[in-house]
Amino acid sequence: MKITTKNYPKFIGFLIMFFVAGTLGWELIEEIIKAAGLYLNLTAGPVGFDIEVLAIYVSANPGSLLGIALGWFLFKRI
């Protein structure tokens, strides 16, 4: 699907959903590797902002980038 002003909010929501899914998926993979006795931590962060009233932080990892790429690819295929 081509990204237009009409479907732009859906596209952003799609990317955020896949960003979160990719982040959580990578964390799960890290926990499985840790249970196997190995150590792997490629997390960068926390990345975010703090404006006294509201603070949002996300730990970005390779799964986050893969999630965004997969979300963009799937949205274009719809």
C-alpha positions in Angstrom: 0.0 0.0 0.0 1.3 3.4 -0.8 1.7 5.8 2.1 -0.6 8.8 1.8 -2.0 11.4 4.2 -5.2 9.3 4.5 -3.5 6.2 5.8 -0.4 7.8 7.5 -1.8 7.4 11.1 -2.3 3.7 10.4 1.2 3.4 9.1 2.7 5.0 12.2 0.6 2.8 14.4 1.7 -0.2 12.4 5.4 0.8 12.9 5.0 1.4 16.6 3.3 -2.0 17.0 6.1 -3.8 15.2 8.7 -1.8 17.1 7.3 -2.9 20.4 6.9 -6.5 19.1 10.5 -6.6 17.9 11.9 -5.2 21.1 10.0 -7.7 23.2 11.0 -10.5 20.8 14.6 -9.6 21.1 14.4 -9.5 24.9 12.9 -13.0 24.9 15.7 -14.2 22.7 18.3 -12.7 25.1 16.6 -14.5 28.0 16.7 -17.8 26.2 20.4 -17.3 25.4 21.1 -16.3 29.0 19.3 -19.5 30.3 21.6 -21.5 28.0 24.6 -20.0 29.9 25.7 -17.4 27.4 25.7 -13.7 27.7 24.5 -11.4 24.8 23.4 -7.8 25.3 23.1 -5.6 22.3 20.6 -3.2 23.9 21.2 0.6 23.5 19.4 2.8 25.8 17.3 3.8 27.4 16.2 6.2 24.6 13.5 8.6 25.3 12.5 11.9 26.8 11.4 13.4 30.1 9.3 16.6 30.5 8.8 16.6 34.2 5.1 15.5 33.8 5.7 12.7 31.4 8.7 10.4 30.9 8.9 7.8 28.1 11.9 5.6 27.6 12.5 2.6 25.3 15.4 0.3 25.2 16.3 -0.1 21.6 17.9 -3.3 20.3 18.4 -5.1 17.0 14.9 -6.5 17.4 13.5 -3.0 17.4 15.1 -2.2 14.0 14.0 -5.5 12.6 10.5 -4.9 13.8 10.3 -1.5 12.2 11.7 -3.0 8.9 9.2 -5.8 9.0 6.3 -3.4 9.8 7.3 -1.2 6.9 7.6 -4.2 4.5 4.3 -5.7 5.5 2.5 -2.3 5.3 3.8 -1.9 1.7 2.7 -5.4 0.8 -0.9 -4.8 2.0 
